Amino acid sequence: MKLLIDNSDGLGLQDHTSVLDPVQPATLVRRLNRPAEMKFGLVPGPGPFVVPAHHARVILIADSGMHLFTGYTAQPPAGTYVGWGDRGSVYRYEVNALSDVTLMDEKAPPPHPAFVNRRTGDAFTQLTQDALPNFFDLSGVELGDTCPYFNVDPAKKWTELAAEIAVAGRCSYRDLDGKLFLAPLGASAYAMTEQDASFSPAGLRLQSVDRVVNDLTILGELEPAAHVKDFFVGDGHTTKFHLSQKPIIRGTPIHRRMYCRVSSYSFRI
Protein backbone atom coordinates (compact mmCIF):
# COMPACT_ATOMS: atom_id res chain seq x y z
CA MET A 1 0.00 0.00 0.00
CA LYS A 2 1.32 3.45 -0.89
CA LEU A 3 0.19 6.85 0.45
CA LEU A 4 0.81 9.93 -1.71
CA ILE A 5 0.15 13.54 -0.63
CA ASP A 6 0.41 16.74 -2.65
CA ASN A 7 0.54 19.95 -0.59
CA SER A 8 0.18 22.17 -3.67
CA ASP A 9 3.65 23.54 -2.93
CA GLY A 10 5.06 22.85 -6.38
CA LEU A 11 6.73 19.57 -5.38
CA GLY A 12 3.89 17.36 -6.63
CA LEU A 13 2.87 14.09 -5.01
CA GLN A 14 5.18 12.99 -2.21
CA ASP A 15 5.39 9.46 -0.83
CA HIS A 16 4.32 9.41 2.84
CA THR A 17 4.09 5.63 3.23
CA SER A 18 7.14 5.45 5.48
CA VAL A 19 5.62 7.84 8.06
CA LEU A 20 2.22 6.12 8.32
CA ASP A 21 1.44 5.24 11.92
CA PRO A 22 1.92 1.44 12.21
CA VAL A 23 0.15 1.25 15.57
CA GLN A 24 -3.19 2.69 14.41
CA PRO A 25 -3.76 1.56 10.79
CA ALA A 26 -5.46 3.83 8.29
CA THR A 27 -9.24 3.40 7.99
CA LEU A 28 -11.33 3.88 4.86
CA VAL A 29 -15.10 4.23 5.29
CA ARG A 30 -17.66 4.22 2.47
CA ARG A 31 -21.28 5.02 3.32
CA LEU A 32 -24.32 4.95 1.08
CA ASN A 33 -24.68 8.22 -0.88
CA ARG A 34 -21.98 10.02 1.09
CA PRO A 35 -18.38 10.97 0.31
CA ALA A 36 -15.79 8.34 1.17
CA GLU A 37 -13.75 9.17 4.27
CA MET A 38 -10.19 8.17 5.08
CA LYS A 39 -8.47 8.64 8.43
CA PHE A 40 -4.82 7.97 9.11
CA GLY A 41 -1.98 9.06 11.35
CA LEU A 42 1.47 10.32 10.39
CA VAL A 43 4.48 10.01 12.70
CA PRO A 44 7.55 11.85 11.30
CA GLY A 45 10.78 9.86 11.09
CA PRO A 46 14.41 10.96 10.80
CA GLY A 47 13.94 12.24 7.22
CA PRO A 48 12.37 15.50 6.06
CA PHE A 49 8.67 15.87 6.75
CA VAL A 50 6.07 18.49 5.86
CA VAL A 51 2.73 18.55 7.68
CA PRO A 52 -0.12 18.07 5.14
CA ALA A 53 -1.88 21.33 4.41
CA HIS A 54 -5.60 22.00 4.34
CA HIS A 55 -7.06 20.71 1.04
CA ALA A 56 -3.92 18.69 0.32
CA ARG A 57 -4.39 15.99 -2.33
CA VAL A 58 -4.43 12.46 -0.84
CA ILE A 59 -4.13 9.23 -2.86
CA LEU A 60 -4.05 5.71 -1.45
CA ILE A 61 -2.81 3.01 -3.86
CA ALA A 62 -2.85 -0.76 -3.34
CA ASP A 63 0.18 -2.93 -4.06
CA SER A 64 -1.56 -4.01 -7.27
CA GLY A 65 -1.60 -0.39 -8.47
CA MET A 66 -5.36 0.08 -8.03
CA HIS A 67 -6.48 3.34 -6.47
CA LEU A 68 -8.32 2.75 -3.19
CA PHE A 69 -9.00 6.38 -2.29
CA THR A 70 -8.58 9.81 -3.86
CA GLY A 71 -9.57 13.01 -2.12
CA TYR A 72 -8.50 16.02 -0.10
CA THR A 73 -7.80 16.75 3.55
CA ALA A 74 -10.90 18.12 5.24
CA GLN A 75 -9.12 20.33 7.78
CA PRO A 76 -5.58 21.11 8.97
CA PRO A 77 -4.18 17.99 10.72
CA ALA A 78 -4.00 18.15 14.50
CA GLY A 79 -0.67 17.26 16.14
CA THR A 80 -0.55 15.19 19.35
CA TYR A 81 2.59 14.83 21.44
CA VAL A 82 3.54 11.15 21.71
CA GLY A 83 7.00 11.25 23.28
CA TRP A 84 10.64 12.11 22.87
CA GLY A 85 12.92 10.82 20.08
CA ASP A 86 16.51 11.11 19.00
CA ARG A 87 15.79 14.45 17.36
CA GLY A 88 13.54 15.90 20.05
CA SER A 89 9.75 15.92 20.54
CA VAL A 90 7.70 13.50 18.43
CA TYR A 91 4.16 14.34 17.33
CA ARG A 92 1.49 12.25 15.68
CA TYR A 93 -0.61 14.06 13.09
CA GLU A 94 -4.20 12.86 12.66
CA VAL A 95 -5.35 13.38 9.07
CA ASN A 96 -8.97 13.24 7.91
CA ALA A 97 -9.60 13.24 4.14
CA LEU A 98 -12.81 13.20 2.11
CA SER A 99 -13.27 12.01 -1.48
CA ASP A 100 -13.21 14.23 -4.57
CA VAL A 101 -16.93 15.09 -4.62
CA THR A 102 -16.46 17.44 -1.66
CA LEU A 103 -14.91 19.90 -4.13
CA MET A 104 -18.43 20.64 -5.32
CA ASP A 105 -19.45 21.63 -1.80
CA GLU A 106 -17.11 24.61 -1.90
CA LYS A 107 -19.73 26.80 -3.57
CA ALA A 108 -23.51 26.98 -3.54
CA PRO A 109 -25.23 25.35 -6.53
CA PRO A 110 -26.37 27.85 -9.17
CA PRO A 111 -30.11 28.58 -9.45
CA HIS A 112 -31.83 25.72 -11.23
CA PRO A 113 -35.48 24.97 -11.95
CA ALA A 114 -36.99 21.84 -10.48
CA PHE A 115 -36.38 18.55 -12.31
CA VAL A 116 -39.73 17.25 -13.60
CA ASN A 117 -40.10 13.72 -15.00
CA ARG A 118 -36.34 13.34 -15.46
CA ARG A 119 -34.33 10.16 -15.21
CA THR A 120 -32.27 10.05 -12.03
CA GLY A 121 -29.01 9.80 -13.96
CA ASP A 122 -29.88 12.81 -16.12
CA ALA A 123 -30.67 14.97 -13.09
CA PHE A 124 -27.54 13.76 -11.29
CA THR A 125 -25.37 14.56 -14.33
CA GLN A 126 -26.90 18.01 -14.78
CA LEU A 127 -26.39 18.84 -11.11
CA THR A 128 -22.73 17.78 -11.34
CA GLN A 129 -22.04 19.72 -14.53
CA ASP A 130 -23.61 22.85 -13.04
CA ALA A 131 -21.41 22.61 -9.95
CA LEU A 132 -18.09 21.71 -11.62
CA PRO A 133 -18.27 21.56 -15.44
CA ASN A 134 -16.26 18.84 -17.22
CA PHE A 135 -14.25 17.92 -14.11
CA PHE A 136 -15.59 14.42 -13.37
CA ASP A 137 -15.82 11.44 -15.69
CA LEU A 138 -19.57 10.69 -15.80
CA SER A 139 -19.44 7.60 -18.01
CA GLY A 140 -20.27 5.43 -14.98
CA VAL A 141 -23.60 7.22 -14.33
CA GLU A 142 -26.60 5.04 -15.19
CA LEU A 143 -30.04 6.42 -16.04
CA GLY A 144 -31.96 4.88 -13.13
CA ASP A 145 -35.67 5.36 -12.48
CA THR A 146 -37.71 8.40 -13.49
CA CYS A 147 -37.96 11.05 -10.78
CA PRO A 148 -41.39 12.75 -10.99
CA TYR A 149 -40.31 15.95 -9.24
CA PHE A 150 -37.18 17.19 -7.49
CA ASN A 151 -36.64 20.73 -6.27
CA VAL A 152 -33.05 22.02 -6.21
CA ASP A 153 -32.57 23.84 -2.91
CA PRO A 154 -29.73 26.40 -3.37
CA ALA A 155 -29.14 26.42 0.39
CA LYS A 156 -27.94 22.79 0.31
CA LYS A 157 -24.53 21.48 -0.71
CA TRP A 158 -23.94 19.27 -3.72
CA THR A 159 -23.43 16.16 -1.58
CA GLU A 160 -26.81 16.72 0.10
CA LEU A 161 -28.65 17.27 -3.20
CA ALA A 162 -26.92 14.32 -4.85
CA ALA A 163 -27.93 12.02 -1.98
CA GLU A 164 -31.56 13.18 -2.20
CA ILE A 165 -31.68 12.67 -5.97
CA ALA A 166 -30.14 9.21 -5.65
CA VAL A 167 -32.59 8.14 -2.94
CA ALA A 168 -35.54 9.51 -4.95
CA GLY A 169 -34.51 7.27 -7.86
CA ARG A 170 -33.60 4.25 -5.66
CA CYS A 171 -29.95 4.63 -6.62
CA SER A 172 -26.60 5.08 -4.92
CA TYR A 173 -23.56 7.07 -6.00
CA ARG A 174 -19.86 6.91 -5.26
CA ASP A 175 -16.69 8.46 -6.64
CA LEU A 176 -13.09 7.40 -7.13
CA ASP A 177 -10.14 8.98 -8.92
CA GLY A 178 -12.19 11.66 -10.63
CA LYS A 179 -14.92 9.30 -11.83
CA LEU A 180 -18.53 9.30 -10.65
CA PHE A 181 -20.70 6.19 -10.50
CA LEU A 182 -24.48 6.03 -10.12
CA ALA A 183 -26.33 2.70 -10.17
CA PRO A 184 -29.65 1.31 -8.90
CA LEU A 185 -29.63 -0.06 -5.36
CA GLY A 186 -28.86 -3.75 -5.25
CA ALA A 187 -26.95 -3.68 -8.54
CA SER A 188 -23.85 -5.09 -6.82
CA ALA A 189 -23.69 -8.38 -4.95
CA TYR A 190 -20.75 -9.61 -2.89
CA ALA A 191 -20.26 -13.30 -2.17
CA MET A 192 -18.43 -14.58 0.92
CA THR A 193 -17.15 -18.16 1.01
CA GLU A 194 -15.74 -19.59 4.21
CA GLN A 195 -13.85 -22.25 2.24
CA ASP A 196 -11.89 -19.59 0.38
CA ALA A 197 -8.17 -19.80 1.22
CA SER A 198 -7.99 -16.01 1.63
CA PHE A 199 -11.02 -15.82 3.96
CA SER A 200 -10.13 -14.75 7.51
CA PRO A 201 -12.92 -15.10 10.11
CA ALA A 202 -10.91 -13.02 12.60
CA GLY A 203 -10.81 -10.13 10.14
CA LEU A 204 -14.57 -10.08 9.53
CA ARG A 205 -16.38 -7.23 11.28
CA LEU A 206 -20.15 -6.82 11.04
CA GLN A 207 -21.78 -3.63 12.27
CA SER A 208 -25.50 -3.29 12.89
CA VAL A 209 -27.03 0.02 11.82
CA ASP A 210 -30.00 1.24 13.85
CA ARG A 211 -32.35 2.41 11.13
CA VAL A 212 -35.58 1.35 9.43
CA VAL A 213 -35.15 -0.88 6.36
CA ASN A 214 -38.09 -1.21 3.98
CA ASP A 215 -36.59 -3.62 1.44
CA LEU A 216 -34.24 -6.31 2.71
CA THR A 217 -33.35 -9.63 1.07
CA ILE A 218 -31.15 -12.23 2.76
CA LEU A 219 -30.08 -15.31 0.79
CA GLY A 220 -28.90 -18.48 2.48
CA GLU A 221 -28.15 -22.06 1.49
CA LEU A 222 -31.76 -22.60 0.36
CA GLU A 223 -32.39 -19.84 -2.17
CA PRO A 224 -35.57 -19.01 -4.11
CA ALA A 225 -35.75 -19.52 -7.85
CA ALA A 226 -37.23 -16.06 -8.39
CA HIS A 227 -38.10 -12.89 -6.49
CA VAL A 228 -41.62 -11.48 -6.75
CA LYS A 229 -42.66 -8.02 -5.57
CA ASP A 230 -46.35 -7.43 -4.82
CA PHE A 231 -48.06 -4.17 -3.86
CA PHE A 232 -51.19 -3.90 -1.72
CA VAL A 233 -53.49 -1.07 -0.64
CA GLY A 234 -54.65 -1.46 2.95
CA ASP A 235 -57.93 -0.16 4.32
CA GLY A 236 -56.95 -0.35 7.99
CA HIS A 237 -59.03 -3.49 8.60
CA THR A 238 -57.96 -6.17 6.12
CA THR A 239 -55.08 -8.30 7.40
CA LYS A 240 -54.84 -10.95 4.68
CA PHE A 241 -53.96 -10.41 1.03
CA HIS A 242 -53.54 -12.81 -1.89
CA LEU A 243 -50.06 -13.08 -3.35
CA SER A 244 -49.47 -13.28 -7.09
CA GLN A 245 -47.33 -16.42 -6.77
CA LYS A 246 -47.41 -19.53 -4.58
CA PRO A 247 -44.34 -19.79 -2.33
CA ILE A 248 -42.85 -23.29 -2.33
CA ILE A 249 -40.36 -24.72 0.16
CA ARG A 250 -38.74 -28.10 -0.53
CA GLY A 251 -41.43 -28.85 -3.09
CA THR A 252 -44.34 -28.37 -0.68
CA PRO A 253 -46.81 -25.50 -1.17
CA ILE A 254 -47.41 -23.43 1.93
CA HIS A 255 -50.13 -21.05 2.99
CA ARG A 256 -50.00 -17.54 1.59
CA ARG A 257 -50.74 -15.11 4.38
CA MET A 258 -49.86 -11.50 4.92
CA TYR A 259 -50.22 -9.54 8.16
CA CYS A 260 -50.57 -5.79 8.30
CA ARG A 261 -48.96 -3.53 10.90
CA VAL A 262 -49.81 0.09 11.55
CA SER A 263 -47.04 1.63 9.42
CA SER A 264 -45.83 -1.19 7.20
CA TYR A 265 -46.53 -4.64 5.84
CA SER A 266 -44.76 -7.85 6.73
CA PHE A 267 -44.97 -11.39 5.39
CA ARG A 268 -45.37 -14.40 7.65
CA ILE A 269 -44.95 -17.72 5.89
C-alpha positions in Angstrom: 0.0 0.0 0.0 1.3 3.5 -0.9 0.2 6.8 0.4 0.8 9.9 -1.7 0.2 13.5 -0.6 0.4 16.7 -2.7 0.5 19.9 -0.6 0.2 22.2 -3.7 3.7 23.5 -2.9 5.1 22.8 -6.4 6.7 19.6 -5.4 3.9 17.4 -6.6 2.9 14.1 -5.0 5.2 13.0 -2.2 5.4 9.5 -0.8 4.3 9.4 2.8 4.1 5.6 3.2 7.1 5.5 5.5 5.6 7.8 8.1 2.2 6.1 8.3 1.4 5.2 11.9 1.9 1.4 12.2 0.1 1.3 15.6 -3.2 2.7 14.4 -3.8 1.6 10.8 -5.5 3.8 8.3 -9.2 3.4 8.0 -11.3 3.9 4.9 -15.1 4.2 5.3 -17.7 4.2 2.5 -21.3 5.0 3.3 -24.3 5.0 1.1 -24.7 8.2 -0.9 -22.0 10.0 1.1 -18.4 11.0 0.3 -15.8 8.3 1.2 -13.7 9.2 4.3 -10.2 8.2 5.1 -8.5 8.6 8.4 -4.8 8.0 9.1 -2.0 9.1 11.4 1.5 10.3 10.4 4.5 10.0 12.7 7.5 11.9 11.3 10.8 9.9 11.1 14.4 11.0 10.8 13.9 12.2 7.2 12.4 15.5 6.1 8.7 15.9 6.8 6.1 18.5 5.9 2.7 18.5 7.7 -0.1 18.1 5.1 -1.9 21.3 4.4 -5.6 22.0 4.3 -7.1 20.7 1.0 -3.9 18.7 0.3 -4.4 16.0 -2.3 -4.4 12.5 -0.8 -4.1 9.2 -2.9 -4.0 5.7 -1.5 -2.8 3.0 -3.9 -2.9 -0.8 -3.3 0.2 -2.9 -4.1 -1.6 -4.0 -7.3 -1.6 -0.4 -8.5 -5.4 0.1 -8.0 -6.5 3.3 -6.5 -8.3 2.8 -3.2 -9.0 6.4 -2.3 -8.6 9.8 -3.9 -9.6 13.0 -2.1 -8.5 16.0 -0.1 -7.8 16.8 3.6 -10.9 18.1 5.2 -9.1 20.3 7.8 -5.6 21.1 9.0 -4.2 18.0 10.7 -4.0 18.2 14.5 -0.7 17.3 16.1 -0.6 15.2 19.3 2.6 14.8 21.4 3.5 11.1 21.7 7.0 11.2 23.3 10.6 12.1 22.9 12.9 10.8 20.1 16.5 11.1 19.0 15.8 14.5 17.4 13.5 15.9 20.1 9.7 15.9 20.5 7.7 13.5 18.4 4.2 14.3 17.3 1.5 12.3 15.7 -0.6 14.1 13.1 -4.2 12.9 12.7 -5.3 13.4 9.1 -9.0 13.2 7.9 -9.6 13.2 4.1 -12.8 13.2 2.1 -13.3 12.0 -1.5 -13.2 14.2 -4.6 -16.9 15.1 -4.6 -16.5 17.4 -1.7 -14.9 19.9 -4.1 -18.4 20.6 -5.3 -19.4 21.6 -1.8 -17.1 24.6 -1.9 -19.7 26.8 -3.6 -23.5 27.0 -3.5 -25.2 25.4 -6.5 -26.4 27.9 -9.2 -30.1 28.6 -9.5 -31.8 25.7 -11.2 -35.5 25.0 -11.9 -37.0 21.8 -10.5 -36.4 18.6 -12.3 -39.7 17.2 -13.6 -40.1 13.7 -15.0 -36.3 13.3 -15.5 -34.3 10.2 -15.2 -32.3 10.0 -12.0 -29.0 9.8 -14.0 -29.9 12.8 -16.1 -30.7 15.0 -13.1 -27.5 13.8 -11.3 -25.4 14.6 -14.3 -26.9 18.0 -14.8 -26.4 18.8 -11.1 -22.7 17.8 -11.3 -22.0 19.7 -14.5 -23.6 22.9 -13.0 -21.4 22.6 -10.0 -18.1 21.7 -11.6 -18.3 21.6 -15.4 -16.3 18.8 -17.2 -14.2 17.9 -14.1 -15.6 14.4 -13.4 -15.8 11.4 -15.7 -19.6 10.7 -15.8 -19.4 7.6 -18.0 -20.3 5.4 -15.0 -23.6 7.2 -14.3 -26.6 5.0 -15.2 -30.0 6.4 -16.0 -32.0 4.9 -13.1 -35.7 5.4 -12.5 -37.7 8.4 -13.5 -38.0 11.0 -10.8 -41.4 12.8 -11.0 -40.3 16.0 -9.2 -37.2 17.2 -7.5 -36.6 20.7 -6.3 -33.0 22.0 -6.2 -32.6 23.8 -2.9 -29.7 26.4 -3.4 -29.1 26.4 0.4 -27.9 22.8 0.3 -24.5 21.5 -0.7 -23.9 19.3 -3.7 -23.4 16.2 -1.6 -26.8 16.7 0.1 -28.6 17.3 -3.2 -26.9 14.3 -4.9 -27.9 12.0 -2.0 -31.6 13.2 -2.2 -31.7 12.7 -6.0 -30.1 9.2 -5.7 -32.6 8.1 -2.9 -35.5 9.5 -4.9 -34.5 7.3 -7.9 -33.6 4.3 -5.7 -29.9 4.6 -6.6 -26.6 5.1 -4.9 -23.6 7.1 -6.0 -19.9 6.9 -5.3 -16.7 8.5 -6.6 -13.1 7.4 -7.1 -10.1 9.0 -8.9 -12.2 11.7 -10.6 -14.9 9.3 -11.8 -18.5 9.3 -10.6 -20.7 6.2 -10.5 -24.5 6.0 -10.1 -26.3 2.7 -10.2 -29.7 1.3 -8.9 -29.6 -0.1 -5.4 -28.9 -3.7 -5.3 -26.9 -3.7 -8.5 -23.8 -5.1 -6.8 -23.7 -8.4 -4.9 -20.7 -9.6 -2.9 -20.3 -13.3 -2.2 -18.4 -14.6 0.9 -17.1 -18.2 1.0 -15.7 -19.6 4.2 -13.8 -22.3 2.2 -11.9 -19.6 0.4 -8.2 -19.8 1.2 -8.0 -16.0 1.6 -11.0 -15.8 4.0 -10.1 -14.8 7.5 -12.9 -15.1 10.1 -10.9 -13.0 12.6 -10.8 -10.1 10.1 -14.6 -10.1 9.5 -16.4 -7.2 11.3 -20.2 -6.8 11.0 -21.8 -3.6 12.3 -25.5 -3.3 12.9 -27.0 0.0 11.8 -30.0 1.2 13.9 -32.4 2.4 11.1 -35.6 1.4 9.4 -35.1 -0.9 6.4 -38.1 -1.2 4.0 -36.6 -3.6 1.4 -34.2 -6.3 2.7 -33.4 -9.6 1.1 -31.2 -12.2 2.8 -30.1 -15.3 0.8 -28.9 -18.5 2.5 -28.2 -22.1 1.5 -31.8 -22.6 0.4 -32.4 -19.8 -2.2 -35.6 -19.0 -4.1 -35.8 -19.5 -7.8 -37.2 -16.1 -8.4 -38.1 -12.9 -6.5 -41.6 -11.5 -6.7 -42.7 -8.0 -5.6 -46.3 -7.4 -4.8 -48.1 -4.2 -3.9 -51.2 -3.9 -1.7 -53.5 -1.1 -0.6 -54.7 -1.5 3.0 -57.9 -0.2 4.3 -56.9 -0.4 8.0 -59.0 -3.5 8.6 -58.0 -6.2 6.1 -55.1 -8.3 7.4 -54.8 -11.0 4.7 -54.0 -10.4 1.0 -53.5 -12.8 -1.9 -50.1 -13.1 -3.3 -49.5 -13.3 -7.1 -47.3 -16.4 -6.8 -47.4 -19.5 -4.6 -44.3 -19.8 -2.3 -42.9 -23.3 -2.3 -40.4 -24.7 0.2 -38.7 -28.1 -0.5 -41.4 -28.9 -3.1 -44.3 -28.4 -0.7 -46.8 -25.5 -1.2 -47.4 -23.4 1.9 -50.1 -21.0 3.0 -50.0 -17.5 1.6 -50.7 -15.1 4.4 -49.9 -11.5 4.9 -50.2 -9.5 8.2 -50.6 -5.8 8.3 -49.0 -3.5 10.9 -49.8 0.1 11.5 -47.0 1.6 9.4 -45.8 -1.2 7.2 -46.5 -4.6 5.8 -44.8 -7.9 6.7 -45.0 -11.4 5.4 -45.4 -14.4 7.7 -45.0 -17.7 5.9 
